[in-house]
Amino acid sequence: MANKDRNKTILLELGKLPENNQCADCGAPDPDWASYKLGVFVCLNCSGVHRNLSNISRVKSIRLDFWDDELVKFMKTNGNATGRAVYEKAVPAFYYRPQQEDCAVLREQWIRAKYERMEFTGETKYPPLAYTTGFYEGKLWKKGKEKGQFQRRKFVLSEKEFTLAYYNKEDPSKGPKALISIKDVNVTFQPEKIGHAHGLQITYQEDSHTRSLFVYHESGEEIVNWFNAIRAARYAYLKTAYPTGSDKELRTRITRNYLKEGYMEKTGPMQKETFKKRWFILDSQDRKLLYFKSQLDAEELGVVFIGTETNGYSVSECIPKRTRGNRWRCGVTVETPDRQFVFMCEQEREQREWVEALRQVISKPMQPQDYTTEANIRGNS
């Protein structure tokens, strides 16, 4: 019993070391599980993936399970820093390293890529084509316009041409349905919105409008390959557009998750029209608040640019109002240099979240490209 308590104490102390106090796979704080075959400390969520890799990894709780002396000695001589030096030795600059809040498929495929497929040791004989050739093609299930059904479509990504194309027909001689420039592409996982664990949203600019494709693939490995292949093409484009930019600077611009999404209700420009329910997306990088009729619409109904206070922008909470059906609603007011926008939320929590997110964007200094975006949006409104 004393031996068990002593080993538990040793493991807990090892877990507190700076190199071990975050999950080796997703960065979650204070991991209390460990792989005694790989010698790394992981969180509860990532330990579930390791359980499915029993020929490679075996996990125990450092608090609840029994650890014998040999296993503790192994953990002492290894740890997360050692694991990263081996299994993350050659991670490409564009490859997305999942965080604890990311969806399950991203975390699972990151773990499998590291330990099962050994993609980042620098010794892989046949690394994934998506990361090495600059050309990738395959079939994805894409949401169509008619009845919102998903249909199997061919997609082709060309890093050389900086394009992503998809075809509506099996016959490629008829040409692509759309040829999308990588310049303005963003890609983000949206499993809940799309209703599939591998759901991906691809967003791009077309004729000053933001358009979205909603796709998925049955294979988690394949959809994450597509995600990182698009990131690879985006990274190559950014290297040509910003040749002096460091990898650290460019990584933040490859793709991004949206700061906030959800339903609010909005009225028209005269603020006399009926409030209508709309799906909103706050894109902090482009400083855009976009709104759609529904969350799976291909094109936005409108967009509001979010500038800084020094440029005449502000956000505030509205006093809750009683509406039909005896419901209370709270609002968000966005002031721009030439207009006022009022949006209504069902709950105070949503109101606070939207105000906090909008203020976060307003507090960021504007970049030179933001003034061009602002001029285009205000010119088209």
Order of alpha helices (4+ residues) and beta strands (2+ residues): alpha-beta-beta-alpha-beta-alpha-alpha-alpha-alpha-beta-beta-beta-beta-beta-alpha-beta-beta-alpha-alpha-beta-beta-beta-beta-beta-beta-beta-alpha-alpha
